[in-house]
């Protein structure tokens, strides 16, 4: 997407104009990237969580929202942005294709922990390997 398209996606997201069926994983990552370009981490997290909860509710699937996945991805994206500031979306995602893997967080989380009711409701840390 171009910077203009990313800006439009962000505007649509923050103004509740997203159709749930057109908001896949790539759009989740791009929206997080766009929010982090314009807001502090805490402001971006607040807007992102609120928007995703509304989107899940609109889709009739409020249990699809997962706080841990949301905040973990947001943190990873923020970390990657700080390593390569002033990079547009196209260059950012070209250098960070691993963020597009829906199973990316399984590097740190056991599946049963990541998709638990606890992880859906609040952010939980991964457990260290024993």
C-alpha positions in Angstrom: 0.0 0.0 0.0 1.0 3.6 -0.5 1.4 6.0 2.3 -1.9 7.5 1.2 -3.6 4.1 1.4 -2.1 3.5 4.8 -3.4 6.9 6.0 -6.9 6.1 4.6 -6.8 2.7 6.4 -5.9 4.5 9.7 -8.6 7.1 9.2 -11.2 4.4 8.4 -10.1 2.4 11.5 -10.2 5.3 13.9 -13.6 6.4 12.6 -15.2 2.9 12.7 -15.5 2.6 8.9 -13.9 -0.8 8.6 -15.8 -3.8 7.3 -14.7 -6.8 9.5 -14.5 -9.2 6.5 -12.0 -6.9 4.7 -9.8 -6.5 7.8 -7.3 -9.4 7.7 -4.0 -9.9 9.4 -2.1 -7.6 7.0 -4.5 -4.8 7.7 -4.1 -5.4 11.5 -0.3 -5.1 11.1 -0.6 -2.0 8.8 -3.0 -0.3 11.2 -0.7 -0.9 14.1 2.2 0.5 12.1 0.2 3.6 11.1 -1.0 4.2 14.7 2.6 4.0 16.0 3.8 6.5 13.4 1.4 9.1 14.8 0.9 8.3 18.5 2.9 7.3 21.5 2.9 3.6 22.3 0.2 4.0 25.1 -2.0 6.2 22.9 -1.7 3.7 20.0 -2.4 0.8 22.3 -5.5 2.5 23.6 -6.8 3.3 20.1 -5.9 -0.1 18.7 -7.4 -2.1 21.5 -10.6 -0.1 21.4 -10.9 -0.3 17.6 -10.2 -4.0 17.5 -12.8 -4.7 20.2 -15.4 -2.7 18.3 -14.5 -4.5 15.1 -14.8 -8.0 16.7 -18.2 -7.0 18.2 -19.4 -5.7 14.9 -18.4 -9.0 13.3 -20.4 -10.8 15.9 -17.3 -12.4 17.3 -16.2 -10.5 20.4 -14.3 -13.6 21.6 -11.9 -13.3 18.6 -10.3 -10.3 20.3 -7.2 -11.3 22.1 -5.4 -8.7 24.3 -2.1 -10.6 24.5 -1.8 -11.0 20.7 -2.8 -7.4 20.2 -0.3 -5.9 22.6 2.5 -8.3 21.7 2.2 -7.5 18.0 2.0 -3.8 18.8 5.1 -4.0 20.9 7.0 -5.9 18.2 6.0 -3.5 15.6 7.0 -0.5 17.8 10.4 -2.1 18.4 10.9 -2.7 14.6 9.9 0.9 13.9 12.4 2.2 16.4 15.1 0.2 14.7 14.3 1.7 11.3 12.6 5.1 11.9 11.2 7.2 9.0 10.5 4.1 6.9 7.3 4.0 4.9 4.9 1.1 5.2 6.1 -0.6 1.9 9.7 -0.6 3.0 8.8 -1.4 6.6 6.9 -4.5 5.8 9.4 -5.6 3.1 12.0 -5.7 5.8 9.7 -7.3 8.4 7.7 -10.0 6.6 7.8 -12.2 9.6 5.2 -10.0 11.2 2.8 -11.2 8.5 3.0 -14.8 9.9 -0.1 -15.3 12.1 1.9 -17.9 14.0 4.8 -15.5 14.7 4.1 -15.3 18.4 4.4 -19.0 18.9 8.1 -18.4 19.1 7.5 -17.2 22.6 4.1 -18.5 23.6 2.7 -22.0 23.9 -0.5 -22.2 21.8 -2.7 -23.1 24.8 -1.4 -20.1 26.7 -1.7 -17.7 23.7 -5.3 -18.6 22.9 -6.4 -19.0 26.5 -9.3 -17.1 28.0 -6.8 -15.3 30.2 -4.8 -14.1 27.2 -8.0 -12.8 25.5 -8.9 -10.7 28.5 -5.6 -9.3 29.6 -2.0 -9.2 28.5 0.0 -12.2 29.7 3.7 -12.8 29.4 5.1 -15.9 27.8 6.3 -18.6 30.2 10.0 -19.4 30.1 10.9 -22.9 29.0 11.7 -25.2 31.9 
